């Protein structure tokens, strides 16, 4: 089964630019893990493009009902109009991010005024369109919240056990070698009992898996 909670973000920063009635809208989309990182992206845009009038932004962090990659629980939404009329910039940026199902991501749109007022509707469309184009250019990546199982195996058996686990679709995240070998397994929470039973079968009942802390793992 594959019912582990998941989140979708982007693989790397990406930018796109549009022009509306000589106003330039440069949108930057960047993956982040926490609020401090998101705000740092906005400040970096402000410093780099110091000659622009507005640096409007929004970010989404976390996933509903779970502890996110930052360690905080639940979803955080923030947006800023940065001097544009209320609701014409930050809100449409945020709407695009949530509409695409993205989280752990920040978008900042830098605007250079072109001399023509766009009006409320024009601003909403322009900021939304700039972020939509950036999202179209981004490569999404998905993370799943998996349980960690650690199990000790005699060194002479570790190759066989590891091969059997991989053959049956169990993710072996790593192996530590000492007096015994310790396999570190990433397991869907709904499959912990099944994997434990498989380990018992492969080791003649000797395996005693220890359940570790759940963590976010990038889906291959």
C-alpha positions as CSV (number, residue, x, y, z in Angstrom):
1,X,0.0,0.0,0.0
2,X,1.0,3.6,-0.5
3,X,-1.1,5.7,1.9
4,X,1.7,7.7,3.5
5,X,1.0,11.4,3.8
6,X,2.7,13.4,1.1
7,X,3.7,16.9,0.1
8,X,4.6,18.4,-3.2
9,X,7.1,21.2,-3.6
10,X,9.6,22.1,-6.4
11,X,13.0,20.8,-7.2
12,X,14.9,24.0,-7.7
13,X,14.4,27.8,-7.9
14,X,12.8,29.1,-11.2
15,X,12.0,32.5,-12.6
16,X,9.6,33.8,-15.3
17,X,8.8,37.3,-16.4
18,X,5.8,38.9,-18.1
19,X,5.1,42.5,-19.3
20,X,1.7,44.1,-19.0
21,X,1.3,47.7,-20.4
22,X,5.0,48.3,-20.0
23,X,5.0,47.1,-16.3
24,X,7.4,44.2,-15.8
25,X,6.5,41.4,-13.4
26,X,9.5,39.1,-12.5
27,X,8.3,36.1,-10.5
28,X,10.7,33.8,-8.6
29,X,9.6,30.5,-7.1
30,X,11.9,28.8,-4.7
31,X,11.6,25.7,-2.4
32,X,12.0,26.4,1.3
33,X,11.7,24.5,4.5
34,X,10.7,27.1,7.0
35,X,9.4,30.7,7.4
36,X,12.8,32.2,8.0
37,X,14.1,30.8,4.7
38,X,10.9,32.1,2.9
39,X,11.4,35.6,4.2
40,X,15.1,35.5,3.3
41,X,14.1,34.8,-0.4
42,X,11.9,37.9,-0.4
43,X,14.6,40.1,1.2
44,X,17.1,38.8,-1.4
45,X,14.8,39.9,-4.2
46,X,14.3,43.3,-2.6
47,X,18.1,43.8,-2.4
48,X,18.9,42.5,-5.8
49,X,16.1,44.5,-7.6
50,X,16.4,47.6,-5.4
51,X,15.1,49.8,-8.3
52,X,11.7,48.1,-8.4
53,X,8.6,49.6,-6.7
54,X,7.1,46.4,-5.3
55,X,8.2,42.9,-4.2
56,X,4.9,41.1,-3.5
57,X,5.0,37.6,-2.1
58,X,3.3,34.5,-0.7
59,X,4.5,31.3,0.8
60,X,3.0,28.0,1.9
61,X,4.7,25.7,4.5
62,X,3.7,22.3,5.9
63,X,0.9,19.8,5.3
64,X,-2.5,19.5,6.9
65,X,-2.6,17.3,10.0
66,X,1.1,16.4,10.0
67,X,4.4,17.7,11.2
68,X,6.1,19.2,8.2
69,X,9.7,19.1,7.1
70,X,10.5,22.2,9.3
71,X,9.3,20.3,12.4
72,X,6.2,22.5,12.8
73,X,2.7,21.0,12.7
74,X,0.0,22.0,10.2
75,X,0.0,24.4,7.3
76,X,1.2,28.1,7.3
77,X,0.0,30.6,4.6
78,X,1.4,34.1,4.4
79,X,1.1,36.8,1.7
80,X,2.1,40.4,1.3
81,X,0.9,43.1,-1.1
82,X,4.0,45.2,-0.4
83,X,2.3,48.5,-1.2
84,X,0.0,47.4,-4.0
85,X,-3.8,47.8,-3.3
86,X,-5.0,45.3,-0.7
87,X,-5.8,41.9,-2.2
88,X,-4.3,42.6,-5.7
89,X,-0.9,40.9,-5.3
90,X,-0.3,38.6,-2.3
91,X,-3.7,36.9,-2.4
92,X,-3.6,36.0,-6.1
93,X,0.0,34.7,-5.7
94,X,-1.0,32.6,-2.8
95,X,-4.1,31.3,-4.7
96,X,-1.9,30.0,-7.5
97,X,0.4,28.2,-5.1
98,X,-2.4,26.5,-3.2
99,X,-4.3,25.8,-6.5
100,X,-1.2,23.9,-7.8
101,X,-1.1,21.9,-4.5
102,X,2.4,23.2,-3.7
103,X,3.8,23.6,-0.2
104,X,7.3,24.3,1.3
105,X,7.6,27.0,-1.4
106,X,7.8,30.8,-1.6
107,X,6.9,33.0,-4.6
108,X,8.0,36.7,-4.9
109,X,7.0,38.9,-7.7
110,X,9.0,42.0,-8.4
111,X,7.2,44.7,-10.3
112,X,8.7,47.6,-12.2
113,X,6.0,50.2,-12.9
114,X,5.5,51.0,-16.6
115,X,3.6,54.3,-16.2
116,X,0.1,52.9,-16.8
117,X,-2.2,52.1,-14.0
118,X,-3.6,48.5,-14.4
119,X,-6.5,48.7,-12.0
120,X,-7.5,46.1,-9.5
121,X,-8.5,43.4,-12.0
122,X,-5.4,44.0,-14.1
123,X,-3.1,43.7,-11.1
124,X,-4.8,40.5,-9.9
125,X,-4.4,39.0,-13.4
126,X,-0.8,40.1,-13.8
127,X,0.5,38.8,-10.5
128,X,-1.4,35.6,-10.9
129,X,-0.2,35.1,-14.5
130,X,3.4,35.7,-13.5
131,X,3.3,33.0,-10.9
132,X,1.4,30.6,-13.1
133,X,4.1,30.9,-15.7
134,X,6.8,30.3,-13.1
135,X,4.9,27.2,-11.8
136,X,4.7,25.9,-15.4
137,X,8.5,26.1,-15.7
138,X,9.1,24.4,-12.3
139,X,9.7,20.7,-11.8
140,X,7.5,19.4,-9.0
141,X,8.9,16.8,-6.5
142,X,6.9,14.8,-3.9
143,X,7.9,13.8,-0.4
144,X,6.2,11.0,1.6
145,X,6.1,10.7,5.4
146,X,7.6,7.3,6.1
147,X,8.4,5.4,9.2
148,X,12.0,4.3,9.9
149,X,12.6,0.7,10.9
150,X,16.0,-0.3,12.2
151,X,16.8,-4.0,12.4
152,X,20.0,-5.9,13.3
153,X,21.1,-8.7,11.1
154,X,24.2,-11.0,11.3
155,X,26.8,-9.7,8.9
156,X,26.8,-12.9,7.0
157,X,23.1,-12.6,6.3
158,X,22.9,-8.9,5.5
159,X,23.4,-9.3,1.7
160,X,20.7,-11.9,1.4
161,X,18.2,-10.1,3.6
162,X,18.8,-6.7,1.9
163,X,18.4,-8.2,-1.5
164,X,15.2,-9.9,-0.5
165,X,13.8,-6.7,0.9
166,X,14.6,-4.7,-2.2
167,X,13.2,-7.4,-4.4
168,X,9.9,-7.1,-2.6
169,X,9.8,-3.3,-2.8
170,X,11.1,-2.4,0.6
171,X,13.3,0.7,0.7
172,X,16.7,0.1,2.4
173,X,17.9,3.6,3.2
174,X,21.3,2.5,4.5
175,X,23.3,-0.1,6.4
176,X,25.7,0.3,9.4
177,X,28.2,-2.4,10.0
178,X,29.6,-3.3,13.5
179,X,29.4,-6.6,15.4
180,X,26.0,-6.9,13.7
181,X,24.8,-5.1,10.6
182,X,21.9,-2.6,11.1
183,X,19.6,-2.1,8.2
184,X,17.7,1.2,8.1
185,X,14.4,0.8,6.3
186,X,11.9,3.5,5.1
187,X,8.4,2.0,5.3
188,X,4.9,3.3,4.6
189,X,3.1,3.6,8.0
190,X,0.4,1.2,6.7
191,X,3.0,-1.5,5.8
192,X,5.0,-1.6,9.1
193,X,3.3,-4.8,10.2
194,X,3.8,-6.5,6.9
195,X,7.5,-5.6,6.7
196,X,8.0,-6.8,10.3
197,X,6.5,-10.1,9.3
198,X,8.7,-10.3,6.3
199,X,11.8,-9.6,8.4
200,X,10.8,-12.4,10.8
201,X,10.4,-14.8,7.8
202,X,13.8,-13.8,6.3
203,X,15.6,-14.2,9.6
204,X,13.9,-17.2,11.0
205,X,12.2,-15.1,13.6
206,X,15.4,-13.5,14.9
207,X,14.7,-10.0,13.6
208,X,13.5,-7.5,16.2
209,X,12.8,-4.2,14.3
210,X,12.9,-1.0,16.2
211,X,10.5,1.8,15.1
212,X,12.2,5.1,14.7
213,X,11.0,8.6,14.0
214,X,8.9,9.3,11.0
215,X,10.6,11.4,8.3
216,X,10.0,13.0,4.9
217,X,11.5,11.0,2.1
218,X,11.7,12.2,-1.5
219,X,9.8,9.9,-3.8
220,X,11.9,8.5,-6.6
